[in-house]
Amino acid sequence: MSESRTDFVPLAPVRLVRPNGQVRSFGLGAASDSARGTALVDALEAWSSGDAIKLGPGTFEGQASASPTLTVTDGESIVIRGAGIDRTIIKKASGTNPSLLRIFGAAQAVLRDMSCQGSYAVIVDSLTGRVETNNLGIISSGFDIDNGTGEVVMRGGYSTGGWPVTGCIVDVYGMTISHSVETLSLANNTTDPSSNPTRVRLHGCKVVATSNTSIKFSSSDVELDLYDCILESAGSEEINDDNGNVIRINAGTVYTASKIVNSTITRLNQYGIAITAAGLALLDDANAAAQRATLGANKKVIQFQVFAPTADVVTGDGAAYFHVPAALNGGVITAAHAAVIAPGITGTTDVQIANIRSGTPVDVLSTKLTIDSGETGSDTAAAPAVINAENDDLATNDRLRVDVDAVSTTAPTGLIVTLEVTF
């Protein structure tokens, strides 16, 4: 026996579900956008607080009117669920105020698995309650946030055609927001804006302007936080703010510094804490090299244990090798040192470093490392080593070779060679 879905009415695109489980269907046989829209309007007009509205696939085009079809207000709650973000579309009609749904004051609302098309198709107005969306598509400003101090939490979905946000505390997770110009427009809450600024926090979102200006601020008293987001603009602006707003960007957000226009940015680390001036200096390409040099963070060390501590040092090429990994690519050898455990007597012990690239060895030192008689290190040599500037650079898969060219009459024991690499 096959199992059928008990919650599916194939010929009725709109269902009103009461808290007690009673289901009322609207639009039986509706086959056009306007017919489905009429069914939705009828359901909205029959709605009572706590009811849920379930929409089947298709476009639901509202009716032109002078006021919203339904206002959900203080103490009321509504859930509207579609058949999928690209399968169910609530579309505004032309008219003075064509909103199908107005979420007002201390209302509670959940919208999921559908899209809203056309300015003010759904409007969140003077909200002091809470609105949640899941997998919501916003087409041509179809979901408008206008004033209020309430919470709007949005997970997934997308926005195309420009999206205005004015007021409320808005957290957006994993949404793709795209448009040609001014993809996301932010303005203040007109009700006591200094005490209740618009707060928008984007988490893991992508904001793309195919022409110019990904995020535009049109007034003061707005706060924007970007956490692990991507900003893109085909033009010269990714953020434009000439109103002195608070903009915080964490270390995981990708953007182009030259496209942040008229804006003061507070940069945050991965824990959401503001990075200090010293930390910012390290991240700033203009002075990063100098800062890293000050901290010694631009240097790495290569060390060869050429001979064991009790073994006599003997002459010969290839006494030790080192493979250059990708992490050292582009580095430059800036210092070299040779040391022994027990000193040699009479004459010097001479050491050359060869770099083998594509099978061809070249000498890194124009003057070899030497350890004088009775000494244990090249740092006291009468003739200090000199690095050949033409052969001091490293590339991935180079091989560094230690050659012992001369040994004191009484051989030293235990040879160690150390190279310093600078980036």
C-alpha positions in Angstrom: 0.0 0.0 0.0 1.5 3.4 -1.0 1.5 6.1 1.6 0.0 9.5 0.7 0.8 12.9 2.2 -2.2 14.0 4.4 -1.2 17.6 4.3 -1.4 18.1 0.6 -4.5 19.5 -1.2 -3.6 19.3 -4.9 -6.1 21.8 -6.3 -6.0 24.4 -3.5 -2.9 26.6 -3.5 -3.5 28.1 -0.1 -4.3 26.4 3.2 -5.0 28.1 6.5 -4.0 25.9 9.5 -5.6 26.7 12.8 -3.7 26.0 16.1 -6.2 23.1 16.8 -5.2 21.4 13.5 -8.2 22.5 11.5 -7.4 23.2 7.9 -9.3 25.5 5.6 -8.4 25.6 1.8 -8.6 28.5 -0.5 -8.4 28.9 -4.3 -9.7 25.5 -5.4 -8.6 25.1 -9.0 -6.8 28.5 -9.2 -4.6 28.4 -12.3 -3.4 31.9 -12.8 -1.2 34.3 -10.8 -4.1 36.6 -10.0 -6.3 33.7 -9.0 -3.7 32.3 -6.6 -3.3 35.9 -5.3 -7.0 36.2 -4.6 -6.8 32.9 -2.7 -3.9 34.2 -0.6 -5.8 37.5 0.1 -8.9 35.5 1.2 -6.7 33.4 3.5 -5.1 36.5 4.9 -8.5 38.1 5.5 -9.7 34.9 7.3 -6.5 34.7 9.4 -6.5 34.9 13.2 -3.5 35.2 15.4 -1.6 31.9 15.7 -2.8 30.6 12.4 -0.3 29.3 9.8 -0.6 29.8 6.1 0.8 27.2 3.7 1.3 28.0 0.1 1.8 25.7 -2.8 4.0 26.3 -5.8 3.3 29.2 -8.1 3.1 33.0 -8.2 0.6 34.7 -5.9 -0.1 38.2 -7.2 -1.9 40.5 -4.8 -4.7 42.9 -5.4 -4.2 46.6 -5.6 -5.6 48.4 -2.5 -5.2 51.5 -0.4 -4.0 49.6 2.6 -2.2 46.3 3.3 -4.3 43.1 3.0 -3.3 42.0 6.5 -1.5 43.8 9.4 -0.1 41.5 12.1 0.2 43.7 15.1 0.9 43.8 18.9 0.7 40.4 20.5 -0.2 38.6 17.3 1.8 35.9 15.5 1.8 34.4 12.0 3.7 31.6 10.1 3.7 31.6 6.3 5.4 28.7 4.6 5.9 28.2 0.9 6.8 25.2 -1.3 10.4 26.5 -2.0 12.3 29.7 -2.4 12.0 29.6 -6.2 8.7 27.7 -6.3 6.5 30.1 -4.3 6.5 33.8 -5.1 4.4 36.4 -3.3 4.1 39.3 -5.8 2.9 42.8 -5.2 0.2 44.4 -7.3 0.2 47.9 -8.6 -1.6 50.4 -6.3 -1.1 53.1 -3.7 0.0 50.6 -1.0 0.2 47.2 -2.5 1.6 45.3 0.6 0.1 41.9 1.0 1.5 41.6 4.6 2.4 44.2 7.1 4.2 43.0 10.3 3.8 45.8 12.8 4.7 46.6 16.4 5.2 43.8 18.9 4.1 41.1 16.3 5.9 37.8 15.9 6.3 36.3 12.4 8.0 33.4 10.6 8.4 33.4 6.8 10.1 30.5 5.0 10.7 28.7 1.7 9.3 31.4 -0.6 10.2 34.7 -2.3 8.7 38.2 -2.1 8.6 40.3 -5.2 8.1 44.0 -5.7 8.5 46.9 -3.3 6.7 46.5 0.0 5.2 43.1 -1.0 6.0 42.3 2.7 6.8 45.2 5.0 8.2 45.0 8.5 7.0 48.3 10.0 7.9 49.9 13.3 8.7 46.5 14.7 9.3 45.9 18.4 8.7 42.2 18.2 10.6 39.5 16.2 10.6 38.3 12.6 12.4 35.1 11.5 12.9 34.1 7.9 14.3 30.9 6.5 15.3 30.4 2.8 13.6 33.7 1.8 14.1 35.2 -1.6 13.8 39.0 -1.9 13.2 40.3 -5.4 13.1 44.0 -6.2 12.9 45.1 -2.6 10.0 42.7 -1.8 10.9 42.5 1.9 11.2 46.0 3.4 12.4 46.7 6.9 11.1 50.1 7.9 11.8 51.6 11.3 11.5 49.9 14.7 13.7 48.4 17.3 12.8 44.8 17.1 14.8 41.8 15.9 14.9 40.4 12.4 16.8 37.1 12.0 17.3 35.8 8.4 18.9 32.5 7.5 19.8 31.6 3.9 18.0 32.9 0.8 19.0 35.7 -1.5 18.2 39.3 -2.5 18.2 40.7 -6.0 17.2 44.2 -7.2 18.3 46.3 -4.2 17.4 45.9 -0.6 16.6 48.7 1.8 17.0 48.3 5.5 15.9 51.1 7.8 15.7 50.3 11.5 15.7 47.2 13.7 18.4 44.8 14.7 19.0 42.6 11.7 21.1 39.5 11.7 21.5 37.8 8.3 23.2 34.4 7.9 24.5 32.9 4.6 22.5 35.2 2.2 23.7 36.2 -1.3 22.7 39.8 -1.9 23.2 41.1 -5.4 22.2 44.1 -7.6 23.7 46.4 -10.1 24.1 49.5 -7.9 23.7 50.0 -4.1 23.0 46.3 -3.5 22.3 46.9 0.2 21.0 50.4 1.3 21.2 51.3 4.9 19.5 54.2 6.7 18.6 55.2 10.2 15.6 54.4 12.3 13.6 57.7 12.1 12.2 57.1 15.6 14.9 58.4 18.0 17.8 57.2 15.7 20.6 58.3 18.0 19.3 56.0 20.9 18.1 53.3 18.6 20.4 53.1 15.6 19.8 50.6 12.7 22.0 47.6 13.5 22.8 45.2 10.6 25.1 42.2 11.2 25.9 40.0 8.2 27.3 36.6 8.9 28.9 34.6 6.0 27.0 36.6 3.4 28.1 37.6 -0.1 27.3 41.2 -1.2 27.8 41.8 -5.0 27.3 44.9 -7.1 27.6 44.2 -10.8 28.1 47.9 -11.5 29.0 49.8 -8.3 28.6 50.2 -4.6 27.9 47.0 -2.7 26.8 48.7 0.5 25.6 52.3 0.7 24.8 54.3 3.8 22.3 57.1 3.2 22.2 58.5 6.7 23.9 58.5 10.1 23.1 56.4 13.1 23.7 53.1 11.4 25.9 50.2 12.6 27.2 47.5 10.3 29.1 44.4 11.3 30.6 42.0 8.7 31.6 38.6 9.8 33.3 36.2 7.3 31.6 37.9 4.4 32.6 38.6 0.8 32.2 42.0 -0.8 32.5 42.4 -4.5 31.9 45.4 -6.8 32.6 45.7 -10.5 33.0 49.5 -9.9 35.2 51.5 -7.5 33.1 51.1 -4.4 32.3 48.2 -2.1 31.3 50.4 0.9 30.4 54.0 0.7 29.6 55.9 3.8 30.1 59.7 4.3 27.9 59.9 7.4 30.4 58.7 10.0 28.7 55.4 10.8 30.1 52.5 12.8 31.5 49.8 10.5 33.2 46.7 11.9 34.8 44.1 9.7 36.3 40.9 11.0 39.5 39.1 9.9 37.5 36.6 7.9 35.8 39.1 5.6 37.1 39.5 2.0 37.1 43.0 0.6 39.2 45.4 -1.4 40.7 48.1 0.8 40.8 50.7 -2.0 37.1 50.2 -2.6 36.1 51.3 0.9 35.1 54.9 0.2 34.4 57.7 2.7 34.4 55.1 5.5 36.1 54.5 8.8 36.6 50.8 9.5 37.1 49.1 12.8 38.7 45.7 12.1 38.0 42.8 14.3 39.9 39.6 15.0 38.2 36.1 14.7 36.8 36.6 18.2 35.0 39.8 17.3 37.5 42.0 19.3 38.9 45.2 17.8 42.5 44.7 16.5 45.0 47.1 18.2 47.0 49.7 16.2 50.1 47.4 16.4 48.1 44.5 15.1 46.6 46.6 12.2 50.2 47.7 11.3 51.1 44.0 10.8 48.1 43.5 8.5 48.6 46.7 6.5 50.4 45.9 3.2 52.0 49.4 3.3 54.2 48.7 6.3 53.8 45.0 7.0 57.3 44.2 6.0 58.8 46.7 8.4 56.5 45.5 11.2 57.3 41.9 10.7 61.0 42.7 10.6 60.8 44.5 13.9 59.2 41.4 15.5 61.5 39.0 13.6 58.5 37.4 12.0 60.0 37.7 8.6 62.9 35.3 9.2 63.2 31.5 9.2 66.2 29.3 10.1 67.6 26.3 8.3 70.1 24.1 10.3 72.2 21.1 9.1 73.6 18.6 11.5 76.4 17.7 9.1 78.6 15.5 11.4 77.7 13.8 14.7 79.1 15.5 17.8 81.9 12.9 18.2 82.6 12.3 14.5 85.6 13.9 12.8 84.8 16.4 10.1 86.1 15.3 6.7 86.3 17.0 3.3 83.9 16.3 0.5 80.9 17.7 -1.4 77.4 16.7 -0.3 78.1 16.2 3.3 74.4 17.2 3.9 71.4 18.2 1.9 68.2 20.3 2.5 65.1 20.3 0.3 63.5 23.8 0.0 59.7 23.5 0.6 57.1 25.9 -0.7 57.0 27.7 2.6 60.5 29.0 1.9 59.8 30.0 -1.7 60.9 33.6 -2.4 63.1 33.7 0.7 66.7 35.1 0.6 69.7 33.7 2.5 70.9 36.6 4.6 73.2 35.0 7.1 75.3 31.8 7.4 77.2 30.2 10.3 79.3 27.1 10.9 80.1 25.6 14.2 81.9 22.5 15.6 81.8 20.8 18.9 85.6 20.3 19.4 87.9 22.7 17.6 90.3 21.8 14.9 94.0 22.6 15.3 96.3 24.1 12.7 94.7 25.6 9.5 91.1 26.3 8.9 88.0 24.3 8.2 86.3 25.7 5.1 82.6 25.2 4.3 80.7 26.1 1.1 76.9 26.1 0.5 75.7 25.1 -2.9 72.2 25.7 -4.2 71.1 23.1 -6.8 68.2 24.3 -9.0 67.1 22.2 -12.0 70.2 20.1 -11.6 72.7 22.9 -11.7 74.7 23.8 -8.6 75.8 27.4 -7.8 77.9 28.6 -4.8 75.8 30.7 -2.4 79.0 32.1 -0.7 81.5 34.2 -2.6 83.7 33.9 0.5 83.4 30.6 2.3 82.6 29.9 5.9 85.8 29.4 7.8 86.5 28.1 11.3 90.0 29.1 12.4 92.4 26.9 14.4 91.3 26.5 18.0 87.9 28.1 17.4 84.4 26.5 17.4 82.5 28.9 15.2 82.8 30.9 12.0 81.7 34.1 13.8 85.3 34.6 15.0 86.9 33.9 11.6 89.7 36.3 10.4 87.9 36.2 6.9 84.1 36.5 7.5 81.9 34.7 5.0 80.3 36.7 2.2 77.0 35.8 0.6 76.8 36.0 -3.2 73.8 38.3 -3.9 73.3 36.6 -7.3 72.8 33.2 -5.8 71.1 33.9 -2.4 67.4 33.4 -3.4 65.4 30.3 -2.8 62.7 28.6 -4.8 60.4 25.6 -4.2 62.3 22.3 -4.8 65.8 23.8 -4.7 68.3 21.6 -2.9 70.9 23.1 -0.6 74.1 21.2 -0.3 76.9 21.5 2.3 80.4 21.0 0.9 83.4 20.7 3.2 86.3 22.0 1.2 89.1 22.0 3.8 89.7 20.6 7.3 92.2 21.6 10.0 95.3 19.3 10.4 93.8 18.0 13.6 90.2 17.6 12.5 87.4 19.2 14.5 84.3 17.1 15.5 80.6 17.6 15.1 79.9 20.2 12.3 76.6 22.2 12.4 75.7 24.7 9.6 72.9 27.3 10.2 71.4 29.6 7.5 69.0 32.5 8.1 66.3 33.1 5.5 64.6 36.5 5.2 61.3 37.3 3.5 
